[in-house]
Amino acid sequence: MSRYVYSGPLSAVALEGGREAVLIPGGEVELPAENAWVREMIAQKRLTPVVNAVARPPEELKPAPRAENKPKPEAPAEKEKK
């Protein structure tokens, strides 16, 4: 099995031997390098071999940055009362 980065629409694939995978744009997926469909996807540049084997979630699945806790500005009416 080899790791690839997928570029294409959100999809799923069922390969021979019962192997299934969900393909997320920009996500990494582990697939058999010897499979004909995988080789075709590499040729079409839909799958790119991962240089290092450290898995990274696609950007859309990363947690959103936290908002800073800034004090809320006072309403104009509250400023006049002081």
C-alpha positions in Angstrom: 0.0 0.0 0.0 1.1 3.5 -0.8 -0.1 6.9 0.3 -1.3 9.5 -2.2 -2.8 13.0 -2.1 -6.0 13.2 -4.1 -7.0 16.1 -6.3 -10.5 15.9 -7.8 -14.1 16.0 -6.7 -15.3 14.3 -3.4 -15.7 10.7 -4.4 -15.5 7.1 -3.2 -13.9 4.0 -4.9 -14.3 0.3 -4.4 -11.3 -1.6 -5.8 -10.8 -5.3 -6.5 -10.4 -7.4 -3.4 -12.9 -5.4 -1.4 -10.7 -2.3 -0.7 -12.8 0.8 -0.4 -11.7 4.4 0.1 -13.3 7.9 0.3 -11.4 10.4 -1.8 -11.4 13.9 -0.3 -10.0 16.8 -2.4 -6.5 17.6 -0.9 -6.7 14.6 1.4 -4.4 11.7 1.8 -5.5 8.1 1.0 -3.7 4.7 1.2 -4.2 2.6 -1.9 -2.4 -0.3 -3.6 0.2 1.0 -6.0 -0.1 -2.1 -8.3 -3.8 -1.5 -9.0 -4.6 -0.5 -12.6 -7.2 2.1 -11.5 -4.6 3.7 -9.1 -2.0 3.8 -11.9 -4.6 5.5 -14.2 -5.4 8.1 -11.6 -1.7 8.8 -11.2 -1.3 9.2 -14.9 -4.3 11.7 -14.9 -2.6 13.5 -12.0 -5.6 12.9 -9.7 -3.3 11.0 -7.3 0.2 12.2 -6.3 2.5 10.0 -4.3 3.2 11.3 -0.8 6.9 12.1 -0.3 6.8 11.6 3.5 4.3 9.3 5.2 3.0 11.8 7.7 -0.7 12.0 7.3 -2.3 15.4 7.2 -6.0 16.2 7.2 -7.3 18.2 4.2 -7.7 21.9 4.9 -11.5 21.8 5.1 -11.3 19.3 7.9 -8.8 21.2 10.1 -10.3 23.0 13.1 -11.2 26.6 12.5 -9.0 29.2 14.2 -10.3 30.3 17.6 -11.7 33.8 17.9 -9.9 36.0 20.4 -11.8 37.1 23.5 -12.0 40.8 22.8 -14.2 43.1 25.0 -17.4 44.0 23.2 -17.6 47.7 22.3 -20.1 49.7 24.4 -23.4 50.7 22.8 -23.7 54.5 22.3 -26.6 54.7 24.9 -24.4 53.1 27.6 -21.6 55.6 27.0 -24.0 58.5 27.5 -25.2 57.1 30.9 -21.7 57.2 32.4 
